[in-house]
């Protein structure tokens, strides 16, 4: 088996899929909204930085945010379901394949880390000034820590117990956060604690060597992580284009499902009840809708000026209208609508009604947030 050829084929197939769905998302208006929001944030960024009080611990806050992105190291291995049968016998030859996947993960995750550092750079320079830590440390240390986190996280994924893996993840975050905070504060944060940090690093390295020698690859865990990453990508792409291979997840969400009971229970409302319950229990659309609602509300609270808040509200409303187009197709693909005596025209009108209600709710929340911020 040629593992280099296997990795190259898997990567090419995945890259084609990303480019294809990326074009659909760009044509759906997301690129325009992202560019406008970026310009709006760049315009108001200096005033937001100046509004930070003097007592606020900027180095600690920056270290915490950067450490979150550095520690989070999901492992895309490009594995498929059939690999549990056909690749496990060749596990001894898969080390080279997995090394290539870790290089790929480091490069891709470093792009996101670079954008985070670029976003936080004006805040760092404005609050700490040129007398702070050297810029090459600001740019270099996080990437070194990212490489170490990718490597150590990959080793700890051999642990069969997920609780142990979570504990090691917490330790990785602590080590990463402390070094960043010590660096950005120029050693003022626990100046002699660097020796404790070195001791923890040596202890952690010894533990990693024991884990690597004592445990084999957890193939089911690797496939579970890969399927989760692929599902997350499909969920985002499904907002703009139907993804045939998307496996829908259903959540109970008892704290939200009561809203469907507000609709009068009669035959004419069968489609509305079905579509609303399907939306509230969906693992992708409802979660995306709630996250966008929360993030947009926070943006409108932070941005100064009514015009900026109104612009954000309109753009987010436009983005939500695009993403909520998948309500009708989501139910039809799962064949739930065939259980009810409603024709295709009634399904379309019911899906349109649910979309309108959700957009009205979002618009109402935005108006209340703008009114609260203005008052």
Residue, then its C-alpha position, 0 to 999 in steps of 0.5 A: x500500500x502506497x500511503x503517500x498516494x492514498x493521502x494525496x487522493x484523499x486530500x484532492x477529493x476533499x479539496x475539490x469538495x471544499x472549492x465546489x461548496x465554497x463557490x456556492x457559498x460565495x455566490x449566495x452573498x456570504x462573501x459580500x456580507x463578510x467584506x462589509x462587516x470586516x470594513x465596518x469593524x475596521x472603521x470602528x475598531x480604533x474607537x473600541x480600543x480606546x473605550x477599554x478602561x485602564x484597569x482592564x488586564x489586556x495581556x491576560x485577556x489576549x492570552x486567554x483568547x489566543x490560547x483558546x485558538x492555539x489549544x483547539x486542535x481538531x484532527x482531520x484524518x480524511x478517514x472513511x467508514x470502510x477504513x475500519x475494515x481495510x486500513x486497520x490491518x495495515x496500521x503499522x504502515x499508517x504512521x507516515x499517513x498520519x504524519x502528513x495529516x498532522x502537517x495538513x492540520x497544522x497548516x490549515x489551523x495556522x491560517x485561522x491563528x494568523x487571522x486571530x493574531x492579525x485581528x488582535x494586533x491593533x489592540x495589542x499595540x494600542x494598549x501595550x505600546x512599542x515598549x511591550x514584548x517584541x513583535x517577533x515573539x507575538x507572531x512566533x510563539x503562538x505558532x510554535x505552541x500551535x505545532x506543539x498542541x497539534x502534536x501533543x493532542x494527536x498523541x493523547x487521542x490514543x487514550x481510550x478514556x475521553x475523560x482523560x483526554x479532556x483532562x490532558x486538553x485542560x493541561x495543554x490549555x493551562x501550559x499554553x495560556x501561562x506562557x502567552x500571559x507571561x510573554x505578553x506581560x513581559x514576565x510580570x505575571x508570576x515572574x518565577x512561575x516560568x520554572x513551574x511551567x518548565x516542570x509541567x512541560x517536562x512532566x507532560x512530555x514524559x506522559x506523552x511518551x508513555x501514552x505513545x508507547x502504551x496505546x494504539x490508534x483509537x480508530x473509532x475515535x479518529x473516525x468519529x472526529x473526522x465525521x464530526x468535522x465533515x458534518x460541520x462543513x456540510x451543515x454550513x454548506x447546506x445553508x446555501x446548497x443541498x448536500x445529499x450526503x448530509x446526515x441530519x442530527x435531531x435534538x430534543x430542545x425541550x426549552x424551545x419546542x413549546x413555541x410550536x404549541x402556540x400554533x392552533x392545532x388544526x389540519x390547515x396548520x399541519x405543515x406549519x407545525x411540522x416545519x417549525x418542530x423540524x427546525x427547532x429540533x434540527x442540529x444545524x439550522x436552529x443552532x446556526x440561527x441561535x448563534x447568529x442571533x446571539x453574535x449579532x446582538x453582541x455586535x450591535x451592543x459593542x458598535x457605537x452609533x445607531x447607523x452601524x447597529x442598523x447596518x449590522x442588523x440588516x446584513x445579518x437579517x439578509x444572511x439569515x434569510x439566505x440560510x433559512x432557505x433550507x427549511x423546506x428541503x430539510x423536511x422533504x429529504x427526510x420524508x416526514x411530509x409524506x406522513x401528513x395529508x398536505x400537498x407540495x403547495x401547502x409545504x411551500x407555503x408552510x416553509x415560507x411562513x416559518x421563514x417569515x416568522x423566524x425573520x420577524x423574531x430576529x428583527x424584533x430582537x435586533x430592534x430591542x437590542x438597538x433600543x436598549x443600547x441607545x437608551 
